[in-house]
Amino acid sequence: MSTMTTATTMLQQYLDAETAILAGKTVQFAGRTHTMESLDMIQKGRREWEVRVNAEAAKAARTPTIGGLGYKVARFD
């Protein structure tokens, strides 16, 4: 499984878990049972995987980055 596929899959799992918890459900995720009290941990994990997905997408698009942030060089032709 490629890094992009893994990151995208993990992000989707965190999004699904977050949605379920916000709907008041209890979910099994990462070998644990999570409820509303786990929401902060789920959201933190989601944010981490969003960064990974965005970094992999930028790498695939060959977007130049500094510290993970993309940039463009102005051309004054």
Backbone as CSV, one residue per row, in Angstrom:
resi,resn,N_x,N_y,N_z,CA_x,CA_y,CA_z,C_x,C_y,C_z
1,MET,0.852,-1.174,0.000,0.000,0.000,0.000,0.899,1.237,0.000
2,SER,0.644,2.187,-0.873,1.468,3.386,-0.955,1.232,4.289,0.251
3,THR,2.169,5.194,0.456,2.061,6.119,1.583,0.821,6.985,1.461
4,MET,0.526,7.441,0.249,-0.650,8.283,0.033,-1.922,7.510,0.338
5,THR,-1.983,6.263,-0.094,-3.162,5.447,0.157,-3.333,5.203,1.653
6,THR,-2.247,4.907,2.341,-2.297,4.689,3.786,-2.771,5.942,4.498
7,ALA,-2.197,7.089,4.157,-2.570,8.347,4.803,-4.036,8.676,4.532
8,THR,-4.486,8.490,3.315,-5.873,8.774,2.965,-6.826,7.845,3.704
9,THR,-6.463,6.570,3.797,-7.289,5.597,4.511,-7.385,5.947,5.990
10,MET,-6.249,6.276,6.595,-6.250,6.629,8.020,-7.056,7.906,8.264
11,LEU,-6.906,8.887,7.386,-7.679,10.119,7.534,-9.166,9.811,7.479
12,GLN,-9.581,8.972,6.546,-10.998,8.626,6.423,-11.496,7.907,7.672
13,GLN,-10.680,7.040,8.248,-11.077,6.351,9.472,-11.265,7.331,10.624
14,TYR,-10.364,8.295,10.741,-10.509,9.312,11.789,-11.740,10.174,11.546
15,LEU,-12.001,10.531,10.291,-13.199,11.318,9.981,-14.469,10.545,10.321
16,ASP,-14.488,9.260,9.981,-15.646,8.426,10.298,-15.852,8.311,11.802
17,ALA,-14.759,8.113,12.541,-14.852,8.003,13.997,-15.339,9.317,14.607
18,GLU,-14.811,10.426,14.121,-15.228,11.736,14.630,-16.710,11.983,14.365
19,THR,-17.167,11.657,13.172,-18.573,11.825,12.819,-19.468,10.976,13.709
20,ALA,-19.067,9.732,13.921,-19.864,8.832,14.764,-19.921,9.328,16.207
21,ILE,-18.800,9.764,16.731,-18.768,10.258,18.112,-19.623,11.508,18.249
22,LEU,-19.551,12.395,17.279,-20.371,13.609,17.326,-21.858,13.286,17.234
23,ALA,-22.188,12.143,16.641,-23.585,11.708,16.555,-24.020,10.968,17.819
24,GLY,-23.102,10.886,18.808,-23.455,10.269,20.079,-23.217,8.771,20.130
25,LYS,-22.534,8.248,19.153,-22.279,6.808,19.114,-20.968,6.467,19.824
26,THR,-20.832,5.215,20.187,-19.596,4.674,20.704,-18.963,3.892,19.568
27,VAL,-17.663,4.116,19.333,-16.992,3.456,18.220,-15.779,2.675,18.705
28,GLN,-15.478,1.592,17.996,-14.250,0.827,18.190,-13.250,1.358,17.176
29,PHE,-12.129,1.865,17.664,-11.146,2.453,16.762,-9.761,2.281,17.381
30,ALA,-8.830,1.834,16.604,-7.446,1.638,17.055,-7.379,0.738,18.287
31,GLY,-8.222,-0.283,18.311,-8.193,-1.246,19.396,-8.813,-0.781,20.698
32,ARG,-9.511,0.333,20.659,-10.133,0.882,21.859,-11.565,1.286,21.578
33,THR,-12.340,1.411,22.658,-13.706,1.917,22.559,-13.657,3.410,22.864
34,HIS,-14.247,4.197,21.971,-14.211,5.660,22.126,-15.629,6.216,22.247
35,THR,-15.757,7.200,23.109,-17.011,7.919,23.299,-16.719,9.408,23.192
36,MET,-17.683,10.240,23.561,-17.523,11.689,23.464,-16.273,12.177,24.216
37,GLU,-15.908,11.490,25.290,-14.723,11.887,26.051,-13.440,11.740,25.225
38,SER,-13.471,10.922,24.197,-12.295,10.680,23.352,-12.228,11.635,22.161
39,LEU,-13.168,12.542,22.053,-13.248,13.396,20.870,-11.970,14.192,20.640
40,ASP,-11.373,14.743,21.689,-10.144,15.525,21.515,-9.029,14.685,20.892
41,MET,-8.884,13.442,21.357,-7.858,12.563,20.829,-8.126,12.226,19.364
42,ILE,-9.377,11.962,19.027,-9.751,11.651,17.645,-9.483,12.857,16.747
43,GLN,-9.844,14.052,17.205,-9.626,15.246,16.394,-8.138,15.532,16.211
44,LYS,-7.345,15.294,17.237,-5.897,15.477,17.124,-5.330,14.515,16.084
45,GLY,-5.749,13.264,16.128,-5.299,12.281,15.149,-5.731,12.654,13.744
46,ARG,-6.951,13.150,13.612,-7.444,13.582,12.290,-6.568,14.692,11.734
47,ARG,-6.246,15.679,12.581,-5.406,16.793,12.116,-4.021,16.297,11.682
48,GLU,-3.457,15.346,12.420,-2.150,14.799,12.053,-2.200,14.110,10.693
49,TRP,-3.263,13.334,10.454,-3.370,12.638,9.171,-3.696,13.600,8.042
50,GLU,-4.409,14.700,8.323,-4.658,15.708,7.281,-3.336,16.318,6.819
51,VAL,-2.449,16.583,7.761,-1.128,17.130,7.413,-0.375,16.134,6.535
52,ARG,-0.423,14.856,6.894,0.273,13.834,6.105,-0.305,13.717,4.698
53,VAL,-1.628,13.724,4.601,-2.268,13.631,3.280,-1.884,14.842,2.433
54,ASN,-1.932,16.034,3.018,-1.581,17.243,2.267,-0.115,17.232,1.843
55,ALA,0.770,16.747,2.705,2.192,16.667,2.360,2.418,15.678,1.224
56,GLU,1.749,14.539,1.285,1.891,13.544,0.210,1.320,14.065,-1.107
57,ALA,0.203,14.789,-1.030,-0.393,15.354,-2.244,0.540,16.397,-2.858
58,ALA,1.157,17.232,-2.022,2.093,18.239,-2.517,3.316,17.571,-3.131
59,LYS,3.774,16.503,-2.489,4.929,15.763,-3.010,4.591,15.152,-4.366
60,ALA,3.404,14.590,-4.481,2.987,13.985,-5.741,2.837,15.034,-6.831
61,ALA,2.407,16.247,-6.456,2.224,17.328,-7.430,3.522,18.093,-7.659
62,ARG,4.563,17.684,-6.940,5.868,18.339,-7.003,5.790,19.819,-6.637
63,THR,4.946,20.135,-5.681,4.823,21.494,-5.179,5.974,21.756,-4.226
64,PRO,6.742,22.831,-4.443,7.850,23.106,-3.530,7.326,23.516,-2.147
65,THR,8.034,23.077,-1.119,7.625,23.415,0.238,8.817,23.845,1.075
66,ILE,8.522,24.620,2.102,9.481,24.961,3.146,8.770,24.675,4.459
67,GLY,9.289,23.731,5.211,8.662,23.386,6.484,7.254,22.846,6.321
68,GLY,6.956,22.222,5.190,5.637,21.662,4.967,4.641,22.635,4.353
69,LEU,5.028,23.886,4.220,4.140,24.895,3.629,4.537,25.123,2.175
70,GLY,3.539,25.078,1.297,3.802,25.294,-0.115,4.045,26.761,-0.422
71,TYR,4.756,27.021,-1.493,4.987,28.399,-1.910,5.108,28.466,-3.417
72,LYS,4.968,29.645,-3.952,5.167,29.892,-5.375,6.095,31.084,-5.515
73,VAL,6.867,31.086,-6.576,7.796,32.173,-6.830,7.132,33.122,-7.826
74,ALA,7.118,34.392,-7.473,6.532,35.395,-8.356,7.423,35.594,-9.577
75,ARG,6.792,35.737,-10.738,7.536,36.016,-11.968,7.096,37.386,-12.480
76,PHE,8.056,38.240,-12.721,7.749,39.569,-13.214,8.314,39.717,-14.625
77,ASP,7.708,38.983,-15.545,8.147,38.998,-16.949,7.601,40.209,-17.668
